[in-house]
Amino acid sequence: MSLHTVRIELHGGTDEEYKDLHAVMRKAGFSRTVRKGGTTYELPTAEYSLRSKKTTRRVRSMAEAAADETGRPAAILVTTGKRRFTGLKKV
C-alpha cells in the first residue's frame, strides 16, 4: 500500500465548485483528513489523501477525472510516500 497526497487547484474555481470536487473525490475514495497518533487532522483546502495500491499515475488520472467534472481547468500535484505535517486543524 502506498500513501498518496493530492493537491488540486481549480483555476478560477468557486466555493461551490470546490464542494462539488470534494464530493467527487470522496466518492472516488479520497479523504480530506489524515490520522497521526490516534488523532484526526483536516488537510488544507483542496488537498486529499488516498492509501492504495494504485500507481501515482493512476491516482493522478483519478484526480484529473474528478477535476474535469467541475468544468474548470486544474493544476494537479500528486506525491507518493511519507509525509510530515504541522499546524493542521484537529477534527
All heavy atoms as an XYZ file, in Angstrom:
711
protein
N       0.836     -1.188      0.000
C       0.000      0.000      0.000
C       0.873      1.242      0.000
O       1.872      1.299      0.708
C      -0.871      0.046      1.250
C      -1.990     -0.943      1.287
S      -3.268     -0.470      0.158
C      -4.674     -0.651      1.190
N       0.476      2.203     -0.777
C       1.185      3.483     -0.832
C       0.279      4.591     -0.297
O      -0.937      4.516     -0.387
C       1.569      3.822     -2.269
O       2.502      2.900     -2.763
N       0.917      5.607      0.216
C       0.215      6.773      0.716
C       0.379      7.893     -0.310
O       1.504      8.283     -0.630
C       0.802      7.196      2.057
C       0.185      8.389      2.746
C      -1.289      8.140      3.040
C       0.927      8.666      4.041
N      -0.744      8.384     -0.846
C      -0.730      9.429     -1.866
C      -1.342     10.705     -1.289
O      -2.374     10.652     -0.618
C      -1.550      9.016     -3.088
C      -1.144      7.714     -3.677
N      -0.055      7.571     -4.509
C      -1.676      6.475     -3.545
C       0.046      6.310     -4.883
N      -0.917      5.623     -4.304
N      -0.709     11.828     -1.591
C      -1.260     13.127     -1.257
C      -1.511     13.854     -2.571
O      -0.638     13.891     -3.437
C      -0.280     13.948     -0.393
O       0.064     13.187      0.762
C      -0.911     15.269      0.043
N      -2.717     14.400     -2.718
C      -3.120     15.046     -3.959
C      -3.548     16.479     -3.671
O      -4.312     16.724     -2.749
C      -4.292     14.287     -4.624
C      -4.741     14.976     -5.901
C      -3.911     12.842     -4.895
N      -3.056     17.395     -4.479
C      -3.467     18.800     -4.408
C      -4.097     19.154     -5.744
O      -3.498     18.895     -6.803
C      -2.258     19.697     -4.165
C      -2.513     21.156     -4.395
C      -2.856     21.858     -3.115
N      -3.019     23.280     -3.375
C      -4.018     23.981     -2.885
N      -4.909     23.415     -2.118
N      -4.110     25.252     -3.146
N      -5.300     19.714     -5.706
C      -5.992     20.133     -6.920
C      -6.372     21.603     -6.773
O      -7.101     21.965     -5.853
C      -7.265     19.305     -7.187
C      -6.932     17.825     -7.303
C      -7.971     19.816     -8.444
C      -8.142     16.930     -7.466
N      -5.881     22.420     -7.681
C      -6.265     23.831     -7.714
C      -7.127     24.052     -8.948
O      -6.663     23.861    -10.075
C      -5.031     24.720     -7.786
C      -5.376     26.191     -7.858
C      -4.161     27.073     -8.012
O      -3.056     26.657     -7.610
O      -4.314     28.173     -8.548
N      -8.387     24.406     -8.720
C      -9.281     24.730     -9.825
C      -9.031     26.177    -10.225
O      -9.235     27.085     -9.415
C     -10.744     24.551     -9.395
C     -11.166     23.165     -8.945
C     -12.610     23.181     -8.462
C     -10.983     22.158    -10.068
N      -8.585     26.413    -11.441
C      -8.303     27.771    -11.886
C      -9.607     28.560    -11.959
O     -10.504     28.209    -12.723
C      -7.598     27.771    -13.242
C      -6.288     27.041    -13.221
N      -5.242     27.403    -12.397
C      -5.865     25.958    -13.903
C      -4.231     26.598    -12.592
N      -4.579     25.691    -13.491
N      -9.724     29.581    -11.112
C     -10.947     30.389    -11.071
C     -12.104     29.690    -10.390
O     -13.251     30.118    -10.521
N     -11.823     28.618     -9.659
C     -12.870     27.820     -9.030
C     -13.621     28.574     -7.934
O     -13.030     29.339     -7.184
N     -14.915     28.332     -7.859
C     -15.765     28.930     -6.827
C     -15.873     27.977     -5.641
O     -15.520     26.790     -5.745
C     -17.176     29.192     -7.374
O     -17.788     27.921     -7.682
C     -17.148     30.073     -8.616
N     -16.367     28.476     -4.535
C     -16.594     27.621     -3.365
C     -17.498     26.446     -3.724
O     -17.258     25.311     -3.295
C     -17.213     28.418     -2.215
C     -16.240     29.378     -1.565
O     -15.011     29.231     -1.769
O     -16.705     30.287     -0.844
N     -18.525     26.706     -4.500
C     -19.467     25.650     -4.891
C     -18.770     24.585     -5.747
O     -19.003     23.389     -5.576
C     -20.652     26.246     -5.656
C     -21.813     25.291     -5.809
C     -22.405     24.816     -4.484
O     -22.475     25.596     -3.517
O     -22.810     23.635     -4.423
N     -17.880     25.012     -6.636
C     -17.155     24.047     -7.470
C     -16.200     23.211     -6.628
O     -16.033     22.015     -6.875
C     -16.407     24.776     -8.585
C     -17.357     25.311     -9.644
C     -16.737     26.305    -10.579
O     -15.861     27.092    -10.147
O     -17.128     26.300    -11.763
N     -15.592     23.811     -5.600
C     -14.740     23.030     -4.704
C     -15.580     22.039     -3.894
O     -15.147     20.906     -3.661
C     -13.907     23.930     -3.782
C     -12.615     24.379     -4.420
C     -12.486     25.660     -4.930
C     -11.533     23.516     -4.537
C     -11.301     26.074     -5.527
C     -10.347     23.921     -5.131
C     -10.241     25.201     -5.626
O      -9.066     25.595     -6.222
N     -16.772     22.431     -3.483
C     -17.662     21.490     -2.781
C     -17.979     20.305     -3.681
O     -17.984     19.155     -3.235
C     -18.945     22.182     -2.334
C     -18.765     23.113     -1.170
C     -20.080     23.779     -0.787
C     -19.840     24.843      0.266
N     -21.075     25.576      0.589
N     -18.249     20.592     -4.952
C     -18.510     19.510     -5.914
C     -17.283     18.619     -6.058
O     -17.399     17.387     -6.086
C     -18.894     20.081     -7.283
C     -20.234     20.802     -7.289
O     -21.040     20.606     -6.340
O     -20.476     21.576     -8.238
N     -16.108     19.232     -6.142
C     -14.864     18.469     -6.253
C     -14.670     17.574     -5.038
O     -14.328     16.389     -5.172
C     -13.668     19.416     -6.409
C     -12.291     18.750     -6.451
C     -12.151     17.835     -7.665
C     -11.198     19.814     -6.439
N     -14.904     18.120     -3.842
C     -14.764     17.323     -2.611
C     -15.671     16.098     -2.668
O     -15.256     14.994     -2.306
C     -15.105     18.147     -1.372
C     -14.200     19.315     -1.136
N     -12.884     19.365     -1.536
C     -14.444     20.497     -0.526
C     -12.351     20.526     -1.190
N     -13.277     21.236     -0.575
N     -16.899     16.281     -3.131
C     -17.854     15.165     -3.199
C     -17.383     14.103     -4.187
O     -17.450     12.898     -3.900
C     -19.238     15.683     -3.584
N     -16.891     14.519     -5.336
C     -16.415     13.567     -6.350
C     -15.185     12.824     -5.836
O     -15.066     11.601     -5.997
C     -16.112     14.288     -7.684
C     -15.459     13.349     -8.680
C     -17.381     14.882     -8.262
N     -14.275     13.539     -5.209
C     -13.064     12.911     -4.671
C     -13.419     11.918     -3.566
O     -12.855     10.819     -3.500
C     -12.087     13.963     -4.159
C     -11.462     14.811     -5.253
S     -10.365     13.900     -6.349
C      -8.883     13.844     -5.329
N     -14.350     12.294     -2.699
C     -14.782     11.387     -1.623
C     -15.372     10.105     -2.216
O     -15.076      8.998     -1.776
C     -15.798     12.093     -0.722
C     -16.246     11.289      0.480
C     -17.137     12.060      1.462
N     -18.084     12.970      0.848
C     -17.961     14.311      0.810
N     -16.910     14.903      1.325
N     -18.890     15.042      0.229
N     -16.200     10.262     -3.259
C     -16.818      9.110     -3.923
C     -15.754      8.192     -4.535
O     -15.927      6.976     -4.589
C     -17.784      9.599     -4.999
C     -18.613      8.525     -5.626
C     -19.621      9.121     -6.580
C     -20.472      8.042     -7.225
N     -21.438      8.590     -8.168
N     -14.634      8.786     -4.971
C     -13.539      8.012     -5.569
C     -12.625      7.381     -4.517
O     -11.669      6.690     -4.862
C     -12.725      8.903     -6.502
N     -12.903      7.644     -3.231
C     -12.135      7.006     -2.166
C     -11.109      7.882     -1.479
O     -10.389      7.430     -0.599
N     -11.033      9.147     -1.881
C     -10.083     10.076     -1.270
C     -10.658     10.649      0.020
O     -11.870     10.755      0.176
C      -9.773     11.235     -2.226
C      -8.992     10.823     -3.435
C      -9.634     10.313     -4.553
C      -7.617     10.951     -3.465
C      -8.926      9.935     -5.681
C      -6.889     10.580     -4.590
C      -7.550     10.067     -5.696
N      -9.777     11.040      0.913
C     -10.163     11.623      2.187
C      -9.586     13.031      2.297
O      -8.530     13.323      1.721
C      -9.617     10.760      3.331
O      -9.844     11.388      4.574
N     -10.255     13.883      3.056
C      -9.735     15.226      3.317
C      -9.119     15.300      4.707
O      -8.856     16.371      5.234
C     -10.857     16.251      3.184
C     -11.371     16.286      1.736
C     -11.986     17.562      1.291
N     -11.156     18.705      1.584
C     -11.564     19.753      2.305
N     -12.767     19.800      2.813
N     -10.751     20.765      2.518
N      -8.882     14.150      5.319
C      -8.271     14.102      6.640
C      -7.113     13.117      6.649
O      -7.006     12.254      5.772
C      -9.291     13.669      7.720
O      -9.768     12.351      7.414
C     -10.459     14.643      7.820
N      -6.253     13.257      7.667
C      -5.173     12.314      7.920
C      -5.170     12.000      9.407
O      -5.666     12.789     10.219
C      -3.794     12.859      7.490
C      -3.714     12.993      5.987
C      -3.481     14.177      8.159
N      -4.621     10.840      9.758
C      -4.526     10.444     11.167
C      -3.066     10.331     11.569
O      -2.235      9.872     10.797
C      -5.234      9.115     11.414
C      -6.739      9.232     11.312
C      -7.469      7.964     11.685
N      -7.206      7.460     13.013
C      -7.708      7.950     14.151
N      -8.491      8.987     14.126
N      -7.429      7.383     15.305
N      -2.807     10.766     12.801
C      -1.467     10.642     13.363
C      -1.617     10.437     14.859
O      -2.261     11.240     15.537
C      -0.650     11.905     13.081
C       0.766     11.871     13.626
C       1.487     13.160     13.295
C       2.880     13.164     13.897
N       3.555     14.453     13.646
N      -1.051      9.349     15.356
C      -1.096      9.088     16.787
C      -2.498      9.027     17.361
O      -2.722      9.491     18.477
N      -3.451      8.514     16.599
C      -4.820      8.397     17.077
C      -5.640      9.677     16.955
O      -6.796      9.711     17.349
N      -5.056     10.725     16.403
C      -5.766     11.993     16.224
C      -6.004     12.221     14.738
O      -5.131     11.942     13.911
C      -4.943     13.170     16.803
O      -4.683     12.913     18.180
C      -5.694     14.479     16.675
N      -7.183     12.735     14.392
C      -7.525     13.032     13.010
C      -7.349     14.524     12.764
O      -7.772     15.350     13.567
C      -8.977     12.615     12.701
O      -9.117     11.217     12.976
C      -9.339     12.869     11.250
N      -6.730     14.842     11.623
C      -6.472     16.228     11.244
C      -7.078     16.506      9.872
O      -7.077     15.642      9.001
C      -4.972     16.496     11.167
C      -4.258     16.313     12.474
C      -3.722     15.082     12.826
C      -4.116     17.380     13.360
C      -3.062     14.908     14.034
C      -3.463     17.216     14.573
C      -2.934     15.975     14.902
O      -2.288     15.802     16.101
N      -7.543     17.728      9.691
C      -8.097     18.163      8.414
C      -6.969     18.660      7.517
O      -6.123     19.447      7.943
C      -9.104     19.284      8.652
C      -9.808     19.761      7.423
C     -10.851     20.818      7.729
O     -10.844     21.400      8.836
O     -11.673     21.063      6.847
N      -6.972     18.194      6.272
C      -5.976     18.651      5.309
C      -6.318     20.070      4.838
O      -7.470     20.496      4.905
C      -5.937     17.717      4.102
C      -5.286     16.356      4.355
C      -5.543     15.418      3.183
C      -3.803     16.526      4.604
N      -5.319     20.806      4.345
C      -5.594     22.137      3.796
C      -6.588     22.049      2.631
O      -6.762     20.992      2.018
C      -4.228     22.609      3.296
C      -3.242     21.835      4.106
C      -3.884     20.493      4.323
N      -7.193     23.160      2.317
C      -8.176     23.238      1.237
C      -7.641     22.596     -0.038
O      -6.498     22.848     -0.439
C      -8.527     24.709      0.953
O      -9.041     25.276      2.153
C      -9.559     24.837     -0.151
N      -8.474     21.754     -0.643
C      -8.195     21.110     -1.932
C      -7.034     20.128     -1.889
O      -6.408     19.848     -2.905
C      -8.002     22.140     -3.037
N      -6.738     19.603     -0.707
C      -5.761     18.520     -0.601
C      -6.487     17.270     -0.138
O      -7.422     17.329      0.652
C      -4.630     18.887      0.355
C      -3.779     19.978     -0.213
C      -2.360     19.984      0.320
O      -1.930     19.007      0.951
O      -1.694     20.990      0.079
N      -6.003     16.143     -0.643
C      -6.671     14.873     -0.404
C      -5.639     13.793     -0.108
O      -4.485     13.900     -0.518
C      -7.480     14.458     -1.648
C      -8.437     15.529     -2.091
C      -8.037     16.507     -2.993
C      -9.724     15.583     -1.589
C      -8.897     17.516     -3.390
C     -10.598     16.589     -1.980
C     -10.179     17.546     -2.874
O     -11.026     18.544     -3.248
N      -6.105     12.754      0.549
C      -5.243     11.629      0.886
C      -5.878     10.350      0.361
O      -7.111     10.189      0.395
C      -5.086     11.554      2.407
O      -4.295     10.441      2.761
N      -5.042      9.444     -0.087
C      -5.513      8.130     -0.541
C      -4.447      7.101     -0.218
O      -3.283      7.261     -0.590
C      -5.766      8.141     -2.058
C      -6.222      6.821     -2.658
C      -7.637      6.476     -2.204
C      -6.149      6.872     -4.179
N      -4.833      6.063      0.487
C      -3.940      4.932      0.747
C      -4.429      3.808     -0.161
O      -5.562      3.345     -0.036
C      -4.014      4.518      2.211
C      -3.035      3.400      2.569
C      -3.106      3.022      4.028
N      -2.761      4.109      4.912
C      -1.539      4.422      5.333
N      -0.513      3.707      4.921
N      -1.342      5.422      6.159
N      -3.567      3.402     -1.100
C      -3.984      2.356     -2.030
C      -2.764      1.723     -2.708
O      -1.644      2.196     -2.560
C      -4.926      2.928     -3.097
O      -4.213      3.471     -4.165
N      -3.035      0.686     -3.474
C      -2.000      0.013     -4.253
C      -1.870      0.625     -5.645
O      -1.038      0.204     -6.430
C      -2.326     -1.479     -4.377
C      -2.246     -2.215     -3.059
C      -2.554     -3.678     -3.234
C      -2.476     -4.397     -1.900
N      -2.769     -5.830     -2.032
N      -2.687      1.641     -5.927
C      -2.659      2.285     -7.240
C      -1.337      3.020     -7.447
O      -0.737      3.523     -6.507
C      -3.823      3.258     -7.372
C      -5.181      2.577     -7.418
C      -6.296      3.602     -7.462
C      -7.655      2.967     -7.655
N      -8.027      1.981     -6.685
N      -0.916      3.105     -8.701
C       0.300      3.847     -9.031
C       0.036      5.347     -8.923
O      -1.125      5.791     -8.970
C       0.765      3.546    -10.466
O      -0.237      4.032    -11.382
C       0.999      2.050    -10.682
N       1.100      6.114     -8.823
C       0.965      7.564     -8.789
C       0.282      8.056    -10.066
O      -0.560      8.951    -10.024
C       2.354      8.220     -8.624
O       2.951      7.726     -7.428
C       2.252      9.726     -8.554
N       0.625      7.461    -11.182
C      -0.002      7.835    -12.461
C      -1.506      7.597    -12.437
O      -2.293      8.432    -12.880
C       0.629      7.049    -13.603
C       0.042      7.422    -14.959
C       0.767      6.729    -16.055
N       2.104      7.334    -16.088
C       2.973      7.168    -17.058
N       2.678      6.418    -18.084
N       4.149      7.750    -17.022
N      -1.926      6.455    -11.889
C      -3.366      6.139    -11.817
C      -4.074      7.115    -10.871
O      -5.182      7.574    -11.160
C      -3.570      4.695    -11.347
C      -5.010      4.304    -11.164
C      -5.757      4.286    -12.501
N      -7.147      3.987    -12.263
C      -8.162      4.756    -12.666
N      -7.941      5.836    -13.372
N      -9.387      4.431    -12.377
N      -3.451      7.443     -9.753
C      -4.040      8.392     -8.799
C      -4.193      9.753     -9.472
O      -5.217     10.422     -9.325
C      -3.189      8.482     -7.512
C      -3.682      9.602     -6.615
C      -3.240      7.143     -6.768
N      -3.177     10.162    -10.236
C      -3.275     11.429    -10.970
C      -4.435     11.403    -11.956
O      -5.196     12.365    -12.077
C      -1.982     11.727    -11.714
C      -2.015     13.144    -12.322
C      -1.084     13.312    -13.496
N      -1.485     12.412    -14.555
C      -0.628     11.863    -15.413
N       0.654     12.094    -15.339
N      -1.061     11.044    -16.348
N      -4.615     10.301    -12.644
C      -5.724     10.172    -13.596
C      -7.072     10.272    -12.888
O      -8.009     10.889    -13.415
C      -5.636      8.847    -14.347
O      -4.512      8.827    -15.178
N      -7.166      9.674    -11.716
C      -8.403      9.754    -10.934
C      -8.683     11.204    -10.529
O      -9.823     11.668    -10.602
C      -8.303      8.876     -9.683
C      -8.250      7.394     -9.979
S      -7.774      6.400     -8.544
C      -9.130      6.712     -7.428
N      -7.641     11.919    -10.115
C      -7.787     13.315     -9.723
C      -8.184     14.179    -10.928
O      -9.035     15.065    -10.813
C      -6.500     13.828     -9.090
N      -7.581     13.900    -12.085
C      -7.933     14.639    -13.303
C      -9.404     14.440    -13.657
O     -10.100     15.399    -14.002
C      -7.085     14.166    -14.477
C      -5.692     14.720    -14.507
C      -4.924     14.227    -15.713
O      -4.695     13.005    -15.805
O      -4.562     15.071    -16.551
N      -9.868     13.205    -13.559
C     -11.266     12.912    -13.874
C     -12.197     13.659    -12.925
O     -13.229     14.198    -13.348
C     -11.518     11.406    -13.802
N     -11.831     13.712    -11.649
C     -12.656     14.433    -10.669
C     -12.674     15.926    -10.978
O     -13.730     16.567    -10.969
C     -12.129     14.187     -9.259
N     -11.513     16.489    -11.276
C     -11.431     17.917    -11.594
C     -12.212     18.233    -12.869
O     -12.884     19.272    -12.950
C      -9.980     18.341    -11.743
N     -12.161     17.346    -13.846
C     -12.892     17.556    -15.102
C     -14.386     17.700    -14.870
O     -15.064     18.423    -15.596
C     -12.634     16.409    -16.079
C     -11.251     16.460    -16.714
O     -10.568     17.508    -16.575
O     -10.853     15.442    -17.318
N     -14.893     17.020    -13.844
C     -16.335     17.092    -13.553
C     -16.768     18.483    -13.125
O     -17.948     18.811    -13.193
C     -16.727     16.054    -12.501
C     -16.707     14.649    -13.045
C     -17.501     13.681    -12.201
O     -18.537     14.073    -11.618
O     -17.076     12.515    -12.120
N     -15.841     19.326    -12.689
C     -16.190     20.686    -12.292
C     -16.288     21.612    -13.497
O     -16.852     22.699    -13.393
C     -15.146     21.288    -11.327
O     -13.926     21.521    -12.026
C     -14.923     20.392    -10.119
N     -15.703     21.203    -14.629
C     -15.699     22.045    -15.814
C     -14.616     23.113    -15.803
O     -14.538     23.935    -16.704
N     -13.779     23.120    -14.775
C     -12.696     24.105    -14.659
C     -11.361     23.469    -15.014
O     -11.122     22.305    -14.697
C     -12.584     24.613    -13.220
C     -13.701     25.468    -12.753
C     -13.480     26.868    -13.218
N     -14.555     27.717    -12.704
C     -14.666     28.962    -13.030
N     -13.796     29.528    -13.836
N     -15.665     29.683    -12.555
N     -10.459     24.231    -15.634
C      -9.098     23.727    -15.780
C      -8.469     23.642    -14.391
O      -8.834     24.407    -13.491
C      -8.399     24.774    -16.651
C      -9.246     25.998    -16.561
C     -10.633     25.559    -16.206
N      -7.555     22.715    -14.220
C      -6.998     22.494    -12.886
C      -5.510     22.179    -12.936
O      -5.021     21.587    -13.892
C      -7.729     21.338    -12.208
N      -4.830     22.582    -11.864
C      -3.448     22.176    -11.629
C      -3.507     21.043    -10.610
O      -4.212     21.155     -9.597
C      -2.638     23.342    -11.075
N      -2.802     19.962    -10.874
C      -2.860     18.778    -10.012
C      -1.446     18.340     -9.672
O      -0.597     18.220    -10.557
C      -3.619     17.627    -10.702
C      -5.054     18.067    -11.018
C      -3.594     16.362     -9.845
C      -5.815     17.116    -11.902
N      -1.227     18.084     -8.403
C       0.058     17.592     -7.919
C      -0.192     16.348     -7.088
O      -1.025     16.374     -6.165
C       0.744     18.664     -7.068
C       2.051     18.255     -6.391
C       3.140     18.053     -7.438
C       2.472     19.319     -5.390
N       0.492     15.260     -7.416
C       0.368     14.016     -6.662
C       1.748     13.634     -6.144
O       2.711     13.587     -6.904
C      -0.179     12.866     -7.545
C      -0.267     11.575     -6.742
C      -1.528     13.226     -8.133
N       1.829     13.370     -4.845
C       3.064     12.867     -4.264
C       2.753     11.546     -3.586
O       1.648     11.319     -3.091
C       3.668     13.856     -3.248
O       2.691     14.163     -2.263
C       4.105     15.128     -3.929
N       3.738     10.682     -3.576
C       3.559      9.357     -3.006
C       4.680      9.090     -2.018
O       5.836      9.378     -2.293
C       3.568      8.294     -4.125
O       2.523      8.607     -5.060
C       3.334      6.906     -3.575
N       4.310      8.554     -0.865
C       5.307      8.205      0.133
C       5.059      8.885      1.456
O       3.964      9.361      1.735
N       6.101      8.936      2.269
C       5.988      9.523      3.606
C       5.637     10.996      3.529
O       6.006     11.685      2.582
C       7.300      9.372      4.370
C       7.632      7.969      4.727
C       8.920      7.931      5.533
C       9.269      6.491      5.880
N      10.484      6.425      6.680
N       4.946     11.460      4.549
C       4.678     12.892      4.645
C       4.805     13.324      6.094
O       4.594     12.537      7.015
C       3.311     13.248      4.083
C       2.157     12.683      4.870
C       0.835     13.092      4.266
N      -0.174     12.134      4.665
C      -1.203     11.778      3.924
N      -1.377     12.301      2.731
N      -2.067     10.919      4.350
N       5.170     14.544      6.274
C       5.262     15.146      7.590
C       4.424     16.410      7.560
O       4.370     17.091      6.530
C       6.714     15.515      7.925
C       7.654     14.333      7.941
C       7.391     13.444      9.144
N       8.314     12.328      9.175
C       7.983     11.080      8.865
N       6.770     10.804      8.469
N       8.872     10.120      8.947
N       3.783     16.733      8.650
C       2.955     17.935      8.668
C       2.947     18.554     10.051
O       3.285     17.925     11.045
C       1.521     17.623      8.210
C       0.804     16.612      9.058
C       0.110     16.994     10.192
C       0.809     15.279      8.712
C      -0.566     16.072     10.967
C       0.146     14.329      9.478
C      -0.554     14.729     10.600
N       2.537     19.816     10.063
C       2.379     20.548     11.311
C       1.324     21.625     11.090
O       1.100     22.069      9.960
C       3.712     21.184     11.779
O       3.535     21.745     13.063
C       4.179     22.259     10.812
N       0.673     22.011     12.146
C      -0.278     23.106     12.082
C      -1.636     22.776     11.504
O      -2.438     23.673     11.279
N      -1.921     21.495     11.255
C      -3.219     21.125     10.743
C      -4.264     21.176     11.858
O      -3.970     20.886     13.010
C      -3.204     19.743     10.101
C      -2.294     19.544      8.893
C      -2.431     18.122      8.361
C      -2.590     20.565      7.816
N      -5.479     21.505     11.489
C      -6.590     21.607     12.436
C      -7.068     20.204     12.844
O      -7.294     19.349     11.988
C      -7.737     22.375     11.789
C      -8.953     22.540     12.647
C     -10.033     23.283     11.870
C     -11.326     23.290     12.647
N     -12.405     23.919     11.877
N      -7.211     20.000     14.171
C      -7.754     18.727     14.661
C      -9.242     18.678     14.328
O      -9.940     19.669     14.432
C      -7.569     18.592     16.155
C      -6.133     18.410     16.584
C      -6.045     18.252     18.082
C      -4.592     18.169     18.530
N      -4.474     18.037     19.985
N      -9.688     17.487     13.941
C     -11.111     17.280     13.649
C     -11.777     16.719     14.873
O     -11.273     15.854     15.528
C     -11.294     16.327     12.450
C     -12.752     16.073     12.182
C     -10.631     16.897     11.223
